[in-house]
Amino acid sequence: MNTATTEKVTALDAYDLATYAHEHGKWLGALMRSITLDAKHNEGRNVAVLAGLGQYLGDDLSGYMDCEAERIKRVEGLQ
């Protein structure tokens, strides 16, 4: 019995990727504004923690998008 499934890339997949990237972009923008305001009004007391969060969000976005790009390349037979 063949248990392999046929994987497809759908318009919904593309929409999900776009909304995921859009949300991360909004979060990173808000975070950078928070860092700027903290440096200006709070003597930068939270800058290191906020920057760590930004690094996490950026790394998460990069890793997820890389995996999805590889999946799409594989599924669609792209080189």
RARA-V995323 format. One record per residue. RES is the residue in one small letter. PHI is phi in whole degrees, -180 to 180 (NA if undefined). NEAR is the number of other C-alpha atoms within 10 Angstrom. D_FIRST is the distance of its C-alpha to the first C-alpha in whole Angstrom. Layout:
# RARA-V995323
res->RES phi->PHI near->NEAR d_first->D_FIRST
res->RES phi->PHI near->NEAR d_first->D_FIRST
This chain:
# RARA-V995323
res->m phi->NA near->3 d_first->0
res->n phi->-89 near->4 d_first->4
res->t phi->-102 near->5 d_first->6
res->a phi->-68 near->6 d_first->9
res->t phi->-109 near->6 d_first->12
res->t phi->-91 near->6 d_first->15
res->e phi->-93 near->11 d_first->18
res->k phi->-128 near->11 d_first->21
res->v phi->-105 near->12 d_first->25
res->t phi->-114 near->10 d_first->27
res->a phi->-61 near->9 d_first->30
res->l phi->-64 near->9 d_first->30
res->d phi->-59 near->12 d_first->29
res->a phi->-63 near->13 d_first->32
res->y phi->-62 near->11 d_first->34
res->d phi->-60 near->12 d_first->33
res->l phi->-63 near->16 d_first->34
res->a phi->-65 near->12 d_first->37
res->t phi->-71 near->11 d_first->38
res->y phi->-61 near->14 d_first->37
res->a phi->-65 near->16 d_first->39
res->h phi->-62 near->12 d_first->42
res->e phi->-62 near->13 d_first->42
res->h phi->-62 near->16 d_first->42
res->g phi->-62 near->15 d_first->45
res->k phi->-63 near->11 d_first->47
res->w phi->-63 near->15 d_first->46
res->l phi->-66 near->18 d_first->47
res->g phi->-62 near->13 d_first->50
res->a phi->-63 near->13 d_first->52
res->l phi->-65 near->17 d_first->51
res->m phi->-65 near->16 d_first->53
res->r phi->-64 near->12 d_first->56
res->s phi->-64 near->16 d_first->56
res->i phi->-64 near->22 d_first->57
res->t phi->-61 near->14 d_first->59
res->l phi->-67 near->14 d_first->61
res->d phi->-65 near->16 d_first->61
res->a phi->-65 near->14 d_first->62
res->k phi->-78 near->10 d_first->65
res->h phi->-110 near->10 d_first->66
res->n phi->-130 near->12 d_first->65
res->e phi->57 near->10 d_first->66
res->g phi->69 near->14 d_first->62
res->r phi->-61 near->12 d_first->61
res->n phi->-108 near->13 d_first->58
res->v phi->-59 near->18 d_first->57
res->a phi->-63 near->11 d_first->55
res->v phi->-67 near->11 d_first->53
res->l phi->-64 near->17 d_first->52
res->a phi->-65 near->16 d_first->51
res->g phi->-62 near->11 d_first->49
res->l phi->-64 near->14 d_first->47
res->g phi->-61 near->20 d_first->47
res->q phi->-64 near->13 d_first->46
res->y phi->-61 near->12 d_first->43
res->l phi->-63 near->17 d_first->42
res->g phi->-64 near->16 d_first->43
res->d phi->-65 near->12 d_first->40
res->d phi->-63 near->13 d_first->38
res->l phi->-62 near->16 d_first->38
res->s phi->-62 near->13 d_first->38
res->g phi->-64 near->12 d_first->35
res->y phi->-65 near->15 d_first->33
res->m phi->-66 near->16 d_first->34
res->d phi->-64 near->12 d_first->33
res->c phi->-63 near->11 d_first->29
res->e phi->-67 near->15 d_first->29
res->a phi->-63 near->13 d_first->30
res->e phi->-65 near->13 d_first->28
res->r phi->-64 near->15 d_first->25
res->i phi->-64 near->18 d_first->27
res->k phi->-59 near->13 d_first->27
res->r phi->-67 near->12 d_first->24
res->v phi->-64 near->13 d_first->22
res->e phi->-89 near->12 d_first->25
res->g phi->67 near->8 d_first->25
res->l phi->-85 near->8 d_first->29
res->q phi->-117 near->5 d_first->31
